[in-house]
Each structure stands twice: as structure tokens, then as C-alpha cells.
Amino acid sequence: MPGIEDLYREIILDHYRTPRNRGELPPPAVYSEGNNPLCGDDIRVYLDITDGVVRDVKFSGQGCSISQSSTSMMTVAVKGKTVAEVKAFVRRFKHMMTLSDESEQIDESINLGDIEALQGVVKFPVRIKCATLGWNTLLEALTASTK
């Protein structure tokens, strides 16, 4: 019987092999670009925000299985959420990855679902930047959307 680590590994590989929401959104969608020069990951996140709700989200770019699968899972999780809900979700994810600011209010009741599969990344600190690249790029796009 496969263990929980095998299941998590399969979820990550599934999102890497078959990324969800891959592509670009045309203007007036906002986008942001992030990269990790240490390993060559490059992510672009596109957002269509209407009335404070993320109506659509896409991503493009290239990188390792962790950055690509994490970003794919992120797009599935944030689509249809309000900007405030997305920001709270990102804080919860970064807290799981042990990258949250201690002064930030974290809603521990937020269920990360399949994204919890990425929790194993914390055992490999150099890979945390891979897992969080898309999330940080999402936050930059959200900031750009309010300008």
C-alpha cells in the first residue's frame, strides 16, 4: 500500500506533467514575472480580476518540477477567490513553508488541500524558493492590479 509520501509525490508529478491553467491572458489582465536565478526557474502569472475577484489566472514559464507544480496548484486554488481570500491563502501557504512574517495574522483554518503535498519541500531548504516563486509572483501581480 503506498504511503502518504508516495501520494504527495504523485500529486506533485501530476501537476508537473499536466499543469493546470498554463498559458497567458490578454490585456487588460495584469501580470508579473518572477525568476530564481540560482536554479533558472522563470514564472509569469496573469490575473483577470473583476470586482475584487480573481476571475481567471494563468501562468507560463519554465523551471523545475517543484516550481511548476506549485504554481499549477496555486492557480487552481486561487481562481474564484476574492483578493483578500487569495492574500490570506498565500500567507497560510508561506506559513506552511516556514516563510511567514511572525507579525502576520495567519488563518490556520484555511485548508490548503493538495497543496499540502508541497510541505515535504521544507526538508530541502534550497527548494523552498522553487515552491514559493509562483506565489511571490502572484502577490506582485495582485499589487500591480491595484495600481
C-alpha positions in Angstrom: 0.0 0.0 0.0 1.5 3.3 -1.0 2.4 5.7 1.8 1.4 9.4 2.1 4.8 10.5 0.7 4.1 8.4 -2.4 0.7 10.1 -2.8 2.1 13.5 -2.3 4.9 12.8 -4.8 2.2 11.7 -7.3 0.2 14.9 -6.8 3.3 17.0 -7.5 4.3 15.0 -10.6 0.7 15.1 -11.9 0.7 18.9 -11.8 4.2 19.0 -13.4 3.2 16.6 -16.2 -0.2 18.1 -16.7 -0.1 21.7 -15.5 -3.4 23.4 -14.9 -4.1 26.9 -16.2 -1.0 27.1 -18.3 -1.0 29.9 -20.8 -1.4 33.7 -20.9 -4.3 36.1 -20.5 -4.6 39.0 -22.9 -4.7 42.6 -21.7 -6.3 44.1 -19.7 -5.2 41.2 -17.4 -2.3 42.1 -15.2 0.8 40.0 -15.0 4.0 39.8 -13.1 7.2 37.9 -13.8 9.4 36.2 -11.2 12.6 34.2 -11.5 15.0 32.3 -9.4 18.5 32.8 -10.9 20.0 30.2 -8.6 18.2 27.4 -10.4 16.8 29.0 -13.6 13.1 28.9 -12.7 11.1 31.6 -14.6 7.4 32.2 -13.9 4.9 34.6 -15.3 1.5 34.9 -13.6 -1.5 36.5 -15.3 -4.6 37.7 -13.5 -8.1 38.7 -14.6 -9.6 40.5 -11.5 -13.1 41.8 -11.7 -15.0 43.4 -8.8 -12.3 42.2 -6.4 -12.5 38.5 -7.5 -9.8 36.5 -9.4 -12.0 35.5 -12.4 -9.1 33.8 -14.2 -5.5 33.1 -13.6 -2.9 31.6 -15.9 0.9 31.0 -15.7 3.7 30.5 -18.1 7.4 29.9 -17.8 9.8 27.1 -17.2 11.5 25.5 -14.3 11.9 22.5 -12.1 9.1 20.2 -11.2 8.6 21.9 -7.8 8.2 25.4 -9.2 5.9 24.3 -12.0 3.7 22.0 -9.9 3.5 24.5 -7.0 2.4 27.3 -9.4 -0.1 25.0 -11.1 -1.7 24.0 -7.8 -1.7 27.7 -6.8 -3.7 28.7 -9.9 -6.4 26.1 -9.2 -6.6 27.2 -5.5 -7.0 30.9 -6.1 -9.4 31.0 -9.1 -12.7 32.4 -8.0 -11.5 33.7 -4.7 -11.6 37.4 -3.6 -8.3 39.3 -3.5 -8.5 39.2 0.3 -9.0 35.5 0.3 -6.1 35.0 -2.0 -3.8 37.0 0.2 -4.9 35.0 3.2 -4.3 31.8 1.3 -0.8 32.9 0.3 0.0 33.8 3.9 -1.2 30.3 5.0 0.9 28.6 2.3 4.1 30.6 3.2 3.5 29.9 6.9 3.5 26.2 6.0 6.7 26.7 4.1 8.1 28.5 7.3 8.5 31.8 5.4 5.8 33.8 7.1 6.5 37.0 9.0 5.8 36.3 12.6 3.8 39.5 12.9 1.4 38.4 10.1 -2.0 37.1 11.1 -2.3 33.5 9.8 -5.7 31.9 9.5 -4.8 28.3 10.5 -8.3 27.1 9.5 -7.6 27.7 5.8 -7.4 24.2 4.2 -4.6 24.0 1.6 -5.9 20.7 0.2 -3.5 19.1 -2.3 -1.1 22.0 -1.8 -0.1 20.4 1.5 1.8 17.9 -0.7 4.5 20.6 -1.0 5.1 20.5 2.7 7.9 18.0 2.2 9.9 20.6 0.4 10.8 22.2 3.8 13.1 19.3 4.3 15.2 20.8 1.5 15.6 24.5 2.3 17.2 25.3 -1.1 14.0 24.1 -2.8 11.7 26.4 -0.8 12.4 29.2 -3.2 11.3 27.0 -6.1 8.0 26.2 -4.3 7.3 29.8 -3.4 8.3 31.5 -6.7 4.9 31.4 -8.3 3.2 32.5 -5.0 5.5 35.5 -4.7 4.9 36.4 -8.3 1.1 36.1 -7.7 1.5 38.7 -4.9 3.4 41.0 -7.2 0.6 40.7 -9.8 -2.0 41.4 -7.1 -0.1 44.6 -6.2 0.1 45.6 -9.8 -3.7 45.1 -10.2 -4.3 47.8 -7.5 -2.3 50.4 -9.2 
